[in-house]
Amino acid sequence: MTAMTDAEKFQFDLEGYLVVREVLSGEEVTELVTLALEAWPGEHDETGLRRESDVSQWGPRFRDLIDHPKLIPYLVELMGPKFRVDHDYSMFMRRGTYRSSLHGGPSPHYQVGGDHWYRYVEGTIRNGLTVFTYCLSDAGPGDGGFACVPGSHKSNLLSGMPDDVARFKSPAHYVTQPVVKAGDVIIFTEALVHGTTAWDADHERRALLYKYSPGHSSWSSEYYDPANYPGVTEQQTRIMLPPMVGSRPDSVQAN
């Protein structure tokens, strides 16, 4: 495993997101897409979207994305040693599919229970709910898909964002759509203002989203059950533990 570099920490602290290149090989992307299409229970909905929860239950290849060895250092660095997987789902989109307006942003300080937060204290980065998006297709300039407002995870004046910008009705220079290749992974904190723009490419947008929380908190009201994952490893079982503080083991343990 390669540790998160100082340059990556700088970029994440500055912008609230990071693209990790070539986490999956071309062969792995092809395999995951093929398996996803085989496992899919239905067709696109009327908007052109295919979204399904619990894709980690589609088989060992999807289960093993929970703790991909190339991403473990990022999970530990951004979430702490006791991180947990919170929920996962897929998002496949045809041209014209529109998913959501810009949303998220840091929880106000008075919302003690809020899980959208980012902190940097004495050299340590910590986040609340954090997303690892496996890109199974390219997203070129203007293709759409994931978009965000870099740096907004530390903003204090989000109420000033115009509604037409938040709804992608009017362009704004501060809204960014990262360019990615199939096999890349986009990591972002839910404290970042983000959303999904209309897909505008001939090929289908294909993405798998795995979301993580600190070991003491949960966004989802449902927890993982290792019994639903044949062949689950000891490490994956620890990562699937429900939120708790007392006696919680480190998610990743030294051999």
C-alpha positions as CSV (number, residue, x, y, z in Angstrom):
1,M,0.0,0.0,0.0
2,T,1.2,3.5,-0.9
3,A,0.6,6.2,1.7
4,M,-1.4,9.3,0.8
5,T,1.2,11.9,-0.4
6,D,1.7,15.4,1.0
7,A,0.5,16.8,-2.4
8,E,-2.7,14.7,-2.2
9,K,-3.3,15.9,1.4
10,F,-2.8,19.5,0.3
11,Q,-5.2,19.2,-2.6
12,F,-7.9,17.5,-0.5
13,D,-7.6,20.1,2.3
14,L,-7.7,22.9,-0.4
15,E,-10.6,21.5,-2.5
16,G,-12.5,18.9,-0.6
17,Y,-12.1,16.2,-3.2
18,L,-9.3,14.2,-4.9
19,V,-9.1,12.0,-8.0
20,V,-7.0,8.9,-7.5
21,R,-5.9,7.7,-11.0
22,E,-5.9,4.1,-12.3
23,V,-7.1,2.4,-9.2
24,L,-8.7,-0.2,-11.4
25,S,-7.2,-1.7,-14.5
26,G,-9.0,-1.8,-17.8
27,E,-9.6,-5.5,-17.3
28,E,-11.1,-4.9,-13.9
29,V,-13.4,-2.2,-15.2
30,T,-14.7,-4.5,-18.0
31,E,-15.3,-7.3,-15.5
32,L,-17.2,-5.1,-13.1
33,V,-19.4,-3.7,-15.8
34,T,-20.1,-7.1,-17.2
35,L,-21.0,-8.4,-13.7
36,A,-23.1,-5.4,-13.0
37,L,-25.2,-5.8,-16.1
38,E,-25.7,-9.5,-15.3
39,A,-26.7,-8.7,-11.7
40,W,-29.0,-5.8,-12.5
41,P,-32.7,-6.5,-11.5
42,G,-34.2,-4.1,-14.0
43,E,-33.9,-1.5,-16.8
44,H,-33.3,2.3,-16.8
45,D,-36.1,4.3,-15.2
46,E,-38.1,6.9,-17.2
47,T,-35.3,9.4,-16.7
48,G,-32.5,7.2,-18.0
49,L,-31.1,6.3,-14.6
50,R,-30.2,2.9,-13.2
51,R,-29.6,3.2,-9.5
52,E,-29.4,0.3,-7.2
53,S,-28.4,0.0,-3.5
54,D,-26.2,-2.6,-1.9
55,V,-24.1,-3.3,-5.0
56,S,-21.5,-4.8,-2.6
57,Q,-23.8,-7.8,-2.4
58,W,-23.5,-8.5,-6.2
59,G,-20.6,-10.8,-5.6
60,P,-17.0,-11.0,-4.4
61,R,-15.6,-8.4,-6.9
62,F,-18.0,-5.8,-5.6
63,R,-17.6,-6.8,-1.9
64,D,-13.8,-6.4,-2.3
65,L,-14.2,-2.8,-3.4
66,I,-15.1,-2.1,0.3
67,D,-11.5,-2.3,1.2
68,H,-9.5,-2.0,-2.0
69,P,-5.9,-2.2,-1.0
70,K,-5.0,0.9,-3.1
71,L,-7.6,3.0,-1.2
72,I,-7.0,1.8,2.4
73,P,-4.3,4.5,3.0
74,Y,-6.8,7.2,2.0
75,L,-9.5,5.8,4.2
76,V,-7.2,5.7,7.2
77,E,-5.7,9.2,6.5
78,L,-9.1,10.9,5.9
79,M,-11.4,9.0,8.3
80,G,-9.1,7.7,11.1
81,P,-8.2,4.1,11.9
82,K,-11.7,3.1,13.0
83,F,-13.6,4.0,9.9
84,R,-16.7,2.0,8.8
85,V,-18.5,1.5,5.5
86,D,-21.9,3.2,5.7
87,H,-23.7,2.3,2.5
88,D,-23.1,1.8,-1.2
89,Y,-25.0,2.1,-4.5
90,S,-24.6,2.3,-8.3
91,M,-25.4,5.2,-10.7
92,F,-25.6,4.4,-14.4
93,M,-26.9,7.2,-16.6
94,R,-27.8,7.6,-20.2
95,R,-27.5,10.9,-22.1
96,G,-29.8,13.5,-20.7
97,T,-30.3,11.8,-17.4
98,Y,-30.5,14.4,-14.6
99,R,-29.9,13.3,-11.1
100,S,-29.6,16.1,-8.5
101,S,-28.9,19.8,-7.8
102,L,-25.9,20.9,-5.8
103,H,-26.3,19.9,-2.2
104,G,-24.2,19.0,0.8
105,G,-21.9,21.4,2.5
106,P,-20.6,21.5,6.0
107,S,-23.1,21.0,8.8
108,P,-23.6,24.2,10.9
109,H,-21.9,24.0,14.2
110,Y,-25.2,23.9,16.0
111,Q,-26.2,20.7,14.3
112,V,-24.4,18.4,16.6
113,G,-25.7,15.4,14.9
114,G,-24.7,16.5,11.5
115,D,-22.4,14.1,9.7
116,H,-21.2,16.4,6.9
117,W,-18.0,17.9,8.4
118,Y,-14.3,18.4,7.7
119,R,-11.6,19.2,10.2
120,Y,-7.9,19.7,10.2
121,V,-6.3,19.8,13.6
122,E,-2.5,19.7,14.3
123,G,-1.6,17.9,11.2
124,T,-4.5,15.5,11.2
125,I,-7.4,15.4,8.6
126,R,-10.7,14.1,9.7
127,N,-14.1,13.9,7.9
128,G,-17.6,12.9,8.5
129,L,-19.5,10.9,5.7
130,T,-17.0,10.5,2.8
131,V,-17.5,9.1,-0.6
132,F,-15.3,6.9,-2.8
133,T,-16.7,6.8,-6.3
134,Y,-15.3,4.1,-8.6
135,C,-15.6,5.4,-12.2
136,L,-16.4,2.6,-14.6
137,S,-16.5,5.0,-17.6
138,D,-14.8,8.1,-18.8
139,A,-16.1,11.6,-18.1
140,G,-14.6,14.1,-20.4
141,P,-14.9,17.9,-20.3
142,G,-18.6,18.8,-20.4
143,D,-19.8,15.2,-20.2
144,G,-21.5,15.9,-16.9
145,G,-21.9,13.5,-13.9
146,F,-20.2,14.4,-10.7
147,A,-19.7,18.2,-10.1
148,C,-18.7,20.2,-7.1
149,V,-17.7,23.6,-5.7
150,P,-14.1,23.2,-4.8
151,G,-13.3,24.5,-1.3
152,S,-16.9,24.7,-0.2
153,H,-16.3,22.1,2.5
154,K,-14.9,25.1,4.5
155,S,-17.4,27.7,3.4
156,N,-19.4,29.8,5.9
157,L,-21.7,31.5,3.5
158,L,-23.4,28.8,1.4
159,S,-26.8,30.4,1.7
160,G,-25.5,33.0,-0.7
161,M,-25.3,30.5,-3.6
162,P,-27.9,31.5,-6.2
163,D,-30.6,28.9,-6.6
164,D,-30.2,28.8,-10.4
165,V,-26.6,27.9,-10.0
166,A,-27.4,25.2,-7.4
167,R,-29.9,23.8,-9.9
168,F,-27.4,23.9,-12.8
169,K,-29.6,26.3,-14.6
170,S,-26.9,29.0,-14.8
171,P,-23.2,28.3,-15.2
172,A,-20.8,29.6,-12.6
173,H,-17.0,29.6,-12.8
174,Y,-16.7,28.0,-9.3
175,V,-18.6,24.9,-10.3
176,T,-16.3,22.1,-11.5
177,Q,-16.9,18.8,-13.3
178,P,-13.7,16.8,-12.8
179,V,-12.4,14.9,-15.9
180,V,-11.8,11.3,-15.1
181,K,-11.0,8.0,-16.9
182,A,-12.5,4.6,-16.3
183,G,-10.6,3.1,-13.4
184,D,-10.2,6.4,-11.5
185,V,-11.7,6.9,-8.1
186,I,-13.2,10.3,-7.0
187,I,-12.9,10.8,-3.2
188,F,-14.9,13.6,-1.6
189,T,-16.2,14.7,1.7
190,E,-20.0,15.2,2.0
191,A,-19.1,18.5,3.5
192,L,-18.3,19.6,0.0
193,V,-21.1,21.1,-2.0
194,H,-21.6,18.6,-4.9
195,G,-24.2,17.2,-7.2
196,T,-24.8,15.3,-10.4
197,T,-25.2,17.2,-13.6
198,A,-27.1,15.9,-16.6
199,W,-25.1,13.3,-18.5
200,D,-24.2,14.6,-22.0
201,A,-22.1,11.9,-23.6
202,D,-22.9,9.1,-26.1
203,H,-21.7,6.4,-23.8
204,E,-23.4,5.5,-20.5
205,R,-22.0,7.0,-17.3
206,R,-21.2,4.1,-14.9
207,A,-20.2,4.7,-11.3
208,L,-20.2,2.7,-8.0
209,L,-20.4,4.8,-4.9
210,Y,-19.1,3.5,-1.5
211,K,-19.6,5.8,1.4
212,Y,-17.8,5.7,4.7
213,S,-18.3,7.2,8.2
214,P,-16.1,7.5,11.3
215,G,-16.5,4.5,13.6
216,H,-18.8,6.4,16.0
217,S,-21.4,7.6,13.5
218,S,-23.8,6.6,10.8
219,W,-25.7,8.3,8.0
220,S,-27.7,5.3,6.9
221,S,-30.4,3.9,9.2
222,E,-29.4,0.3,8.1
223,Y,-26.2,-1.5,8.9
224,Y,-24.2,-4.1,7.1
225,D,-24.6,-7.8,8.0
226,P,-21.5,-9.8,7.2
227,A,-23.8,-12.9,6.9
228,N,-25.0,-11.5,3.5
229,Y,-21.4,-11.6,2.1
230,P,-20.2,-15.2,1.5
231,G,-16.4,-15.3,1.8
232,V,-16.2,-12.0,3.8
233,T,-12.8,-11.4,5.3
234,E,-11.9,-10.5,8.9
235,Q,-11.0,-7.0,7.8
236,Q,-14.2,-6.5,5.9
237,T,-16.1,-7.7,8.9
238,R,-14.5,-5.1,11.1
239,I,-15.2,-2.4,8.5
240,M,-18.9,-3.5,8.5
241,L,-19.3,-3.1,12.2
242,P,-22.2,-0.8,13.2
243,P,-21.3,2.6,14.8
244,M,-19.9,2.4,18.3
245,V,-17.1,3.9,20.4
246,G,-16.4,1.5,23.2
247,S,-14.0,-1.3,22.4
248,R,-14.2,-0.7,18.6
249,P,-11.1,-2.3,16.9
250,D,-9.1,-0.6,14.2
251,S,-10.6,-1.3,10.8
252,V,-7.2,-2.2,9.4
253,Q,-4.8,-4.2,11.7
254,A,-1.1,-4.8,11.3
255,N,-0.2,-8.3,10.2
